[in-house]
């Protein structure tokens, strides 16, 4: 196991505690690392109307971008109904936000089951044939 992920994995797991998920009970925490080593946490925030809900991953990205950061190295994601039992990949909307700010060839997504059990993937593998800002430039 790569110990370089230890801190972001712990922070992703811990961020689940702040989840506002009264409707689904599915608590997700994320920890995003920028290229400078700064960390941004996020949790999912549900809404009774559902569409205004926001995922943990996007919460972390929006916090970072709102502070002027637009270059990222990796994100750790931990989620599950009441407790983490399996890996929790990002939804399609979160993948699209990631492609807006991250290099699909190098940005790592760490799917967390426990502090010692995780899977590392590249964004390009989770969102092949993506459409993003590079298609417009």
C-alpha positions as CSV (number, residue, x, y, z in Angstrom):
1,X,0.0,0.0,0.0
2,X,1.1,3.5,-0.8
3,X,1.5,5.4,2.5
4,X,1.3,8.7,0.6
5,X,-2.5,8.4,0.7
6,X,-2.7,7.8,4.4
7,X,-3.7,11.4,5.3
8,X,-6.3,12.0,2.5
9,X,-7.8,8.6,3.1
10,X,-8.3,9.3,6.8
11,X,-9.7,12.8,6.0
12,X,-12.1,11.3,3.4
13,X,-13.4,8.8,6.0
14,X,-13.7,11.5,8.6
15,X,-15.5,13.9,6.3
16,X,-18.4,11.4,6.2
17,X,-19.3,12.5,9.7
18,X,-20.4,15.9,8.3
19,X,-22.6,14.4,5.7
20,X,-26.2,15.7,5.6
21,X,-28.0,12.7,4.2
22,X,-31.3,12.4,6.1
23,X,-33.1,10.9,3.1
24,X,-30.8,8.2,1.8
25,X,-28.5,7.6,4.8
26,X,-25.7,7.3,2.2
27,X,-22.8,9.2,3.7
28,X,-19.9,10.2,1.5
29,X,-16.7,12.0,2.4
30,X,-14.0,13.2,0.0
31,X,-10.6,14.7,0.4
32,X,-9.0,16.5,-2.6
33,X,-5.3,17.2,-2.9
34,X,-4.0,20.0,-5.1
35,X,-0.7,20.1,-6.8
36,X,0.7,22.2,-3.9
37,X,-0.1,19.6,-1.3
38,X,-3.2,21.5,0.1
39,X,-6.2,19.4,1.1
40,X,-9.9,20.2,0.7
41,X,-12.6,18.0,2.3
42,X,-16.2,17.6,1.3
43,X,-19.3,15.7,2.2
44,X,-22.5,15.1,0.4
45,X,-25.4,17.4,1.2
46,X,-28.9,16.2,0.4
47,X,-32.0,18.3,-0.1
48,X,-35.7,17.2,0.0
49,X,-36.0,18.3,-3.6
50,X,-33.1,16.1,-4.6
51,X,-31.7,18.1,-7.6
52,X,-30.2,20.8,-5.3
53,X,-28.2,18.1,-3.5
54,X,-24.4,18.2,-3.9
55,X,-21.9,15.3,-3.8
56,X,-18.8,15.2,-1.5
57,X,-16.4,15.3,-4.5
58,X,-18.0,18.4,-6.0
59,X,-18.1,20.1,-2.5
60,X,-14.3,19.6,-2.2
61,X,-13.7,20.8,-5.8
62,X,-15.9,23.9,-5.4
63,X,-14.2,24.8,-2.1
64,X,-10.8,24.6,-3.8
65,X,-11.8,26.5,-6.9
66,X,-13.5,29.2,-4.9
67,X,-10.1,29.8,-3.2
68,X,-8.4,30.1,-6.6
69,X,-7.0,26.6,-7.0
70,X,-7.5,24.8,-10.3
71,X,-4.7,22.2,-10.4
72,X,-5.2,18.9,-8.6
73,X,-3.3,15.6,-8.0
74,X,-5.8,13.2,-6.5
75,X,-9.0,12.7,-4.6
76,X,-9.9,10.0,-2.0
77,X,-13.6,9.0,-1.8
78,X,-15.3,7.0,0.9
79,X,-19.0,6.3,1.0
80,X,-21.8,4.0,2.0
81,X,-25.2,3.7,3.6
82,X,-24.5,4.4,7.2
83,X,-21.1,2.8,7.1
84,X,-18.5,2.0,4.4
85,X,-18.9,-1.5,3.2
86,X,-17.6,-1.3,-0.4
87,X,-15.8,1.1,-2.8
88,X,-17.8,4.2,-3.8
89,X,-16.9,5.5,-7.3
90,X,-17.9,9.1,-8.2
91,X,-21.1,9.8,-10.0
92,X,-21.1,10.9,-13.7
93,X,-21.6,14.6,-12.7
94,X,-18.6,14.5,-10.4
95,X,-16.5,12.8,-13.1
96,X,-17.5,15.7,-15.5
97,X,-16.4,18.3,-12.9
98,X,-13.1,16.4,-12.5
99,X,-12.4,16.4,-16.2
100,X,-12.9,20.2,-16.2
101,X,-10.0,20.7,-13.8
102,X,-7.8,17.6,-13.9
103,X,-5.5,15.9,-16.4
104,X,-7.2,12.6,-17.1
105,X,-3.8,11.0,-17.7
106,X,-2.4,11.8,-14.3
107,X,-5.3,12.6,-11.9
108,X,-5.8,9.8,-9.4
109,X,-9.0,8.7,-7.8
110,X,-8.6,6.7,-4.6
111,X,-11.7,4.6,-3.8
112,X,-11.6,3.9,0.0
113,X,-13.1,1.0,1.8
114,X,-10.9,1.3,5.0
115,X,-7.7,3.1,6.0
116,X,-5.8,0.1,4.7
117,X,-8.0,-1.0,1.8
118,X,-8.4,1.2,-1.3
119,X,-8.2,1.1,-5.1
120,X,-6.3,3.7,-7.1
121,X,-7.6,4.6,-10.6
122,X,-6.9,7.3,-13.2
123,X,-9.6,9.7,-14.3
124,X,-9.2,8.6,-17.9
125,X,-10.2,5.0,-16.9
126,X,-13.4,6.2,-15.2
127,X,-14.4,8.7,-17.9
128,X,-13.1,7.4,-21.3
129,X,-13.9,9.5,-24.4
130,X,-14.7,12.5,-22.2
131,X,-15.7,15.9,-23.4
132,X,-14.1,18.8,-21.6
133,X,-12.5,22.2,-21.9
134,X,-9.7,20.8,-24.1
135,X,-12.3,19.9,-26.7
136,X,-13.4,23.6,-26.8
137,X,-9.9,25.2,-26.8
